Amino acid sequence: MDGPGGIRKISSHCSISEMDDFDLSRLLDKPRLNIERQRSFDERSLSELSVGFARAGLDNYDNCSPGGRSGFNTPASSTRNSFEPHPMVADAWESLRKSLVYFKGQPVGTIAAVDHQSEEVLNYDQVFVRDFVPSALAFLMNGEPEIVKNFLLKTLHLQGWEKRVDRFKLGEGVMPASFKVLHDAVRKTDTLIADFGESAIGRVAPVDSGFWWIILLRAYTKSTGDLTLSESDSCQKGMKLILTLCLSEGFDTFPTLLCADGCSMIDRRMGVYGYPIEIQALFFMALRCALSMLKQDTADGKECVERVVKRLHALSFHMRSYFWLDFQQLNDIYRYKTEEYSHTAVNKFNVIPDSIPDWVFDFMPTRGGYFIGNVSPARMDFRWFALGNCVAILSSLATPDQSMAIMDLIEARWDELVGEMPLKISYPAIESHEWRIVTGCDPKNTRWSYHNGGSWPGSLFLLSCFINSKFIYNIYLVRSSLT
């Protein structure tokens, strides 16, 4: 079904936001495709919003959409649109198509960056799993799912390769960080070359790649309605291999994932070792997506679903309880007692109040809050990380109140977190002696550069949908009060 401007209207079910009020164990005894779910905050908001628009005379709100379905080169505009798309949109599509990578004549992804002025390519000419996701979503919304399907199948094929770093063999479920295609013009052959961390700077395996793959598989399934891919034996096996790596039992006392520095989007040393918010939010979202796609027609499938359900409960409680920071929680931490030995201890991680950096007190508004960067024994990383907090909202890891608090914080600290060149990947930047200790004097991560408070406009695709949703919802509330 096509909407205004030729854009396909795709029905989607938002995820469950109120985990504590929903018994996930009920899913185990029900058919996977007929799961009765409690509507989340987002589902309630959007359904009520549509009714509100009808009552307020806003039935034609969809006609304000500036996006048009593109042709091969540029997005087409429609006379039904209230205004023409900005020329920048056409330029963006042209650049995106120029970045396509082909394997045996089929597009399988987009390269990480195109910089004609730089002679040092490094690995930016490769297809990165995490970097392709925004491009993949654009292709899905534009009615071009084949590119996404090709990407999912090729990376799934690479997952089956034997992965070694020196003499050590990596886990079977590890997805590549990136891959490239070598074209042999003489032999007329194409060869895939994957990087699982053995060639990466720092030699760290990508923890987030598997999560992004599961999330993108879910997006493809919801966008196209094609269940054959996610229900195929190969995709079911791929998901289970990824989940086996994450859900395996060990020495962990927390439901969060223990990670090394450089294992995610921040792929250099930046002091995010431990339990970084980005990985935990992606982990949560991947579990939610996998739960909706895993088949339970076998014993191992049902067992996997049971483990996912248990982990979701534990992870949501842990993150909402110990990673969340607002004005009240900051006051509580400031008054923490230390050296408490008991299961009734309030300061469970023995955080020393004197370790709270001074900037936090000025940064935290009276209304607002966010998930801090890291929590581990005697350590809290109070830095703001944009991707982790945005994914927390998107996945409903954040409760409805927490989601609104995050948006309130962004609004209150817009100059610091967004600024003139959006969007700051982290805040604040570390500098001077701390920069030397944390980054190892990394020249790429000097203050306000790259991962150290640098601007990443590509991350706006996550933030913009929340801003628009909040804006539209506020319009509805105002109009509703007048009717």
Disulfide bonds with the S-S distance in Angstrom:
none
